[in-house]
Amino acid sequence: MIKVSAPGKVHLIGEHAVVYNHPAIIAAVGKRVYAEAEKASNVILTDIRFKKNFIFTIHEVEEARKKSQEIWNICKEKGSFSELLKWVKEGEYENYWKATLGTILHMVGADSGIAIHITKCDIPTGSGLGSSAAQVVAISKAASELYGSDSSFEKVNEMAFECEKFAHGTPSGGDNTACCYGGLVWFQKSQPKNIVIPLGDEISHKLENFVLVYTKQPEKTTGELVQMVREIPEDERNPKMEELGKLTYTMKDVLKHKDHKKMKDIINRTNAILSSLGLAIPETDHIYQEVKNLGGAAKMCGACYGGVMLCWHESPQEIVDAIKKIGFQPFEADLAVEGVRIEKPF
């Protein structure tokens, strides 16, 4: 049996803009998902968090893999992935898991089935911390190790990206990259190969005084929110994406030089842009105002519309106390942690 874990992630800056080929800075977060894998005659997925488990035949997952690719190709040609997003949700995401597990087994050249057990997950679902990306990264790594396939960061990341397409249509690839490689990552979509630059040499110090706040489960999936932004007229959307891209370059220098004042300005401006794209909800607006009134900074993360907010203050306890008073539970987590890894037996 193979035991693997992968971290979640948080966007310091660049969410949504990264879909349009602008850069993002993403940090691996010290909240992880743990998975065990062993060979089996069928394809089995069990998850300690949920009552529903899945058991498929090898034929079923292979057929779903083929069908998902067909639907994806049609949706790409149409410029809308609504049909794919509807299909993967059927049967409480049964089609999603058939396609995902079929793709992973196909890419590792498996000659039999697999039993995957999600034994622990510290990452809140729908929080913007990349729980789905961390899960497919962990499963991809476990399957690669189990079948003696290429289990390098690059290959595991490629597998996870293919699976992320089923949930997001045209994902940026940033989430799975951070969950796979870990640390602090500069990510930018590019052809023929995405730009992935670990920033450890430039920014080796720990990122301190950050607080994460889970607001609520988003009412829309990441794929639906990406689609919602895609439907904004280009002349309105593109200038905002370009500004987010410029702010990301500035943020890298700001982090390098520990310019906290400028960092706060960038974080708050980023939140304003995301809000102007229709991605805010009353809860995120409330937290943003509370933190800003204290002289700190706060922004939505991930797909937004709920999920996690990233906050910063010179005295983080002030944020924690203020946010608790308005009914939310902030939590702290290390940033720039190790990526996907083999775990010792529990």
C-alpha positions in Angstrom: 0.0 0.0 0.0 1.2 3.5 -0.9 0.5 6.5 1.4 0.7 10.0 0.1 -0.2 13.5 1.1 -0.5 16.8 -0.8 -0.9 20.4 0.5 -3.6 22.9 -0.3 -2.8 26.2 -1.8 -3.7 29.8 -1.5 -3.4 32.6 -4.2 -1.4 35.5 -2.8 -2.4 37.3 -6.0 -3.5 36.4 -9.6 -6.7 34.4 -9.3 -8.9 34.5 -12.3 -6.4 36.6 -14.2 -4.2 33.5 -14.5 -6.9 32.0 -16.7 -6.1 34.7 -19.2 -2.3 34.1 -19.3 -1.4 36.6 -16.6 1.0 35.5 -13.8 0.0 34.4 -10.3 1.9 33.9 -7.1 0.6 30.8 -5.3 1.7 29.4 -1.9 1.4 25.8 -0.7 -0.5 25.9 2.6 0.1 23.7 5.7 -3.3 22.0 5.4 -3.1 18.6 3.6 -5.1 15.7 2.1 -3.9 12.2 2.8 -4.6 9.2 0.6 -3.8 5.5 0.6 -3.7 3.4 -2.6 -3.5 -0.3 -3.4 -4.1 -2.5 -6.4 -7.6 -3.9 -6.8 -9.8 -5.7 -9.4 -12.2 -2.8 -9.6 -11.8 1.0 -9.2 -12.8 2.1 -5.7 -12.8 5.4 -4.0 -13.6 5.9 -0.3 -13.5 9.1 1.6 -13.6 9.4 5.4 -15.4 12.8 5.0 -18.5 11.5 3.1 -20.9 8.6 3.5 -21.0 8.0 -0.3 -18.3 5.8 -1.7 -17.8 4.8 -5.4 -17.1 1.4 -6.9 -16.6 1.2 -10.7 -15.4 -1.4 -13.2 -12.3 -0.7 -15.2 -14.5 -0.6 -18.3 -16.7 2.1 -16.8 -13.9 4.4 -15.9 -12.2 4.0 -19.3 -15.5 4.8 -21.1 -16.0 7.8 -18.9 -12.5 9.0 -19.7 -13.2 8.8 -23.4 -16.6 10.5 -23.1 -15.3 13.3 -20.9 -12.6 14.1 -23.5 -15.3 14.1 -26.3 -17.5 16.5 -24.3 -14.5 18.7 -23.4 -13.5 19.0 -27.1 -17.1 20.0 -28.1 -17.3 22.6 -25.2 -13.9 24.1 -26.2 -15.1 24.6 -29.7 -18.3 26.2 -28.5 -16.4 28.4 -26.0 -18.5 27.3 -23.1 -18.1 24.4 -20.7 -21.5 24.5 -19.2 -22.4 21.1 -20.7 -19.3 19.5 -19.2 -19.8 21.0 -15.8 -23.4 19.7 -15.8 -22.3 16.2 -16.9 -19.6 15.9 -14.2 -22.1 16.7 -11.4 -24.5 13.9 -12.3 -24.9 11.2 -9.6 -23.3 13.3 -6.9 -20.2 13.8 -9.1 -20.1 10.1 -10.1 -19.1 11.0 -13.7 -16.4 13.3 -12.4 -14.8 10.5 -10.5 -15.2 7.9 -13.2 -13.4 10.3 -15.7 -10.7 11.3 -13.2 -9.8 7.8 -12.1 -10.0 6.5 -15.6 -7.6 9.2 -16.8 -5.1 8.6 -14.0 -5.1 4.8 -14.6 -4.7 5.4 -18.3 -1.8 7.8 -17.8 0.1 5.5 -15.5 -0.4 2.5 -17.8 -2.3 0.5 -15.2 -3.0 -3.2 -16.0 -5.6 -3.6 -13.2 -7.8 -1.5 -10.9 -7.1 0.6 -7.8 -8.5 1.2 -4.4 -8.1 4.8 -3.2 -8.9 5.7 0.4 -8.9 9.4 1.4 -8.0 8.9 5.1 -7.8 12.5 6.2 -8.3 16.0 4.8 -7.4 19.2 6.7 -8.5 21.4 3.8 -12.1 22.8 3.9 -14.0 21.9 0.8 -14.9 24.9 -1.4 -12.7 27.2 0.6 -10.4 28.4 -2.2 -7.6 26.3 -0.7 -7.5 23.8 -3.5 -9.0 20.7 -1.9 -9.9 19.2 -5.2 -6.5 19.9 -6.8 -4.7 18.5 -3.7 -6.8 15.4 -3.9 -6.1 14.6 -7.6 -2.4 15.4 -7.0 -2.2 12.9 -4.1 -4.1 10.3 -6.1 -1.9 10.8 -9.2 1.2 10.5 -7.1 -0.1 7.4 -5.3 -1.1 5.7 -8.6 2.2 6.5 -10.2 4.1 5.0 -7.3 1.8 1.9 -7.2 2.3 1.1 -10.9 5.9 2.0 -11.1 5.2 4.8 -13.5 7.0 8.2 -13.7 6.2 9.9 -10.4 8.2 13.1 -10.9 6.7 16.4 -10.0 6.4 17.2 -13.7 4.5 14.0 -14.6 2.2 14.1 -11.5 1.4 17.7 -12.2 0.6 16.8 -15.8 -1.8 14.1 -14.7 -3.5 16.3 -12.1 -4.0 19.1 -14.7 -5.8 16.7 -17.1 -8.2 15.8 -14.2 -8.7 19.4 -13.3 -10.1 20.0 -16.8 -13.2 17.9 -15.9 -14.1 20.2 -13.0 -13.1 23.6 -14.5 -13.1 23.4 -18.3 -10.0 25.4 -18.9 -8.2 25.5 -15.5 -5.2 27.7 -15.1 -3.1 24.8 -13.8 -2.0 27.0 -10.9 -3.8 25.1 -8.2 -2.4 21.7 -9.1 1.1 23.1 -9.6 1.3 24.6 -6.1 -0.2 21.5 -4.5 2.3 19.3 -6.4 5.6 21.4 -6.2 4.9 23.1 -2.8 6.7 26.3 -1.6 6.0 29.6 -3.3 5.3 29.3 -7.0 5.3 31.9 -9.9 2.8 30.4 -12.3 1.8 31.6 -15.8 0.0 29.8 -18.6 2.1 29.6 -21.7 2.5 27.6 -24.9 3.9 25.0 -25.5 4.6 24.7 -21.8 3.3 26.5 -18.7 5.9 28.7 -16.8 6.4 27.3 -13.3 9.2 29.0 -11.3 9.7 28.2 -7.6 10.5 31.5 -5.9 12.5 30.0 -3.0 15.8 31.5 -4.2 14.3 35.0 -4.5 11.9 34.9 -1.5 13.4 32.5 1.0 12.0 34.0 4.2 8.8 32.9 5.8 5.6 34.8 5.0 4.4 36.0 8.4 1.3 37.6 10.0 -1.2 36.1 7.6 -4.6 34.9 8.8 -7.0 32.8 6.8 -10.8 33.1 7.3 -13.3 30.6 5.9 -16.5 32.5 5.1 -18.9 29.9 3.7 -19.2 27.2 1.0 -19.5 29.0 -2.3 -22.9 28.6 -4.0 -21.1 28.1 -7.4 -18.3 25.8 -8.3 -14.9 27.0 -9.5 -15.8 26.1 -13.0 -19.1 28.0 -12.9 -17.3 31.1 -11.5 -14.6 31.0 -14.2 -17.4 30.7 -16.8 -19.2 33.6 -15.2 -16.2 35.8 -15.5 -15.6 34.6 -19.0 -19.0 35.9 -20.0 -18.2 39.5 -18.9 -17.7 41.6 -22.1 -14.0 41.6 -23.1 -13.7 45.4 -23.1 -14.8 45.4 -19.4 -13.0 42.3 -18.3 -9.6 42.5 -20.0 -8.3 45.8 -18.5 -9.0 44.4 -15.0 -7.1 41.3 -15.8 -4.2 43.3 -17.1 -4.1 45.4 -13.9 -4.1 42.2 -11.8 -1.2 40.9 -14.0 0.9 44.1 -13.3 0.1 44.0 -9.6 1.5 40.4 -9.5 4.9 41.5 -10.8 4.9 44.3 -8.2 3.9 41.9 -5.5 7.0 39.7 -6.2 9.3 42.6 -5.6 7.3 43.7 -2.5 7.6 40.3 -0.9 11.3 40.2 -1.7 11.9 43.5 0.1 9.3 43.0 2.9 7.6 46.2 2.0 4.5 45.7 4.1 2.8 49.0 3.3 2.9 48.4 -0.4 1.9 44.8 0.1 -1.2 45.9 2.0 -2.1 48.3 -0.8 -1.8 45.6 -3.4 -3.9 43.1 -1.4 -6.7 45.6 -0.9 -6.6 46.8 -4.6 -6.8 43.2 -5.7 -9.9 42.6 -3.6 -11.5 45.6 -5.2 -10.9 44.3 -8.7 -12.2 40.9 -7.9 -15.3 42.5 -6.3 -15.9 44.5 -9.5 -16.0 41.2 -11.4 -19.0 40.2 -9.4 -17.1 37.7 -7.2 -17.9 39.2 -3.8 -20.6 38.3 -1.3 -21.8 40.1 1.8 -19.7 38.0 4.1 -16.4 38.8 2.2 -17.3 42.5 2.0 -17.9 42.5 5.8 -14.6 40.9 6.6 -12.7 43.1 4.1 -14.1 46.3 5.8 -13.3 45.1 9.3 -9.7 44.3 8.5 -9.2 47.5 6.4 -10.7 49.6 9.3 -8.0 48.1 11.5 -5.3 49.2 9.1 -4.8 45.7 7.6 -5.4 44.1 4.2 -7.8 41.4 3.1 -8.7 39.8 -0.2 -10.8 36.9 -1.5 -8.9 33.8 -2.7 -9.3 31.1 -5.3 -12.5 31.3 -7.3 -14.0 33.7 -4.7 -17.8 34.1 -4.0 -17.1 32.8 -0.5 -14.5 30.3 0.5 -11.3 31.7 2.2 -10.1 35.2 2.6 -6.4 36.0 3.1 -5.8 38.7 5.6 -2.6 40.5 6.9 -1.9 42.8 9.7 1.3 43.9 11.6 -0.4 42.5 14.8 -2.4 39.5 13.4 -4.1 38.9 16.8 -6.1 42.1 16.2 -7.5 40.6 13.0 -8.3 37.3 14.8 -10.2 39.1 17.6 -12.1 41.4 15.3 -13.2 38.6 12.9 -14.3 36.4 15.8 -16.5 39.2 17.1 -18.4 39.3 13.8 -19.0 35.5 13.8 -16.2 33.9 11.8 -13.5 31.5 12.8 -10.1 32.6 11.5 -7.3 30.1 11.4 -3.5 30.2 10.9 -1.5 27.9 8.6 2.1 27.9 7.5 2.7 29.1 3.9 5.2 27.8 1.4 5.2 24.2 2.8 6.5 21.0 1.2 4.6 19.7 -1.9 3.2 16.2 -2.6 5.1 13.5 -0.7 5.2 9.8 0.3 4.1 9.4 3.9 5.4 6.9 6.4 2.8 4.4 7.6 0.3 6.0 10.0 
